[in-house]
Amino acid sequence: MDEMDTPQELVSYLTPRENNEMMSTYQNTTAIACPACSEPFDYLIVCKQDPTSLSLSEVMDLCVSTGDNGNPFLFTHRE
């Protein structure tokens, strides 16, 4: 991935895991680098509604970016 890739473009390289009216979740099964920190991320969470609530079952670091439409993209990193 080069730095020109947007979060929307990253989705085509990820494995879809969950999709509902509030969010979509994709797993990074190929160790793509996070656009915010350049480390591989575990999951990409695309928030579709404002507000959206997340319940995380484990402690993890988050990097945040926004798409062209202003929706937040959360990149998760397990500790």
ChimeraX attribute file (.defattr): number of C-alpha atoms within 10 A of each C-alpha:
attribute: neighborCount
match mode: 1-to-1
recipient: residues
	/A:1	12
	/A:2	7
	/A:3	10
	/A:4	8
	/A:5	10
	/A:6	15
	/A:7	20
	/A:8	14
	/A:9	12
	/A:10	17
	/A:11	16
	/A:12	10
	/A:13	15
	/A:14	18
	/A:15	15
	/A:16	15
	/A:17	12
	/A:18	11
	/A:19	12
	/A:20	9
	/A:21	8
	/A:22	14
	/A:23	16
	/A:24	16
	/A:25	20
	/A:26	21
	/A:27	20
	/A:28	22
	/A:29	13
	/A:30	12
	/A:31	12
	/A:32	16
	/A:33	18
	/A:34	25
	/A:35	21
	/A:36	12
	/A:37	12
	/A:38	10
	/A:39	12
	/A:40	17
	/A:41	24
	/A:42	19
	/A:43	22
	/A:44	27
	/A:45	20
	/A:46	23
	/A:47	22
	/A:48	16
	/A:49	12
	/A:50	9
	/A:51	7
	/A:52	10
	/A:53	10
	/A:54	9
	/A:55	5
	/A:56	7
	/A:57	6
	/A:58	8
	/A:59	10
	/A:60	12
	/A:61	12
	/A:62	16
	/A:63	15
	/A:64	15
	/A:65	16
	/A:66	15
	/A:67	13
	/A:68	9
	/A:69	7
	/A:70	10
	/A:71	14
	/A:72	19
	/A:73	22
	/A:74	21
	/A:75	27
	/A:76	21
	/A:77	17
	/A:78	11
	/A:79	7
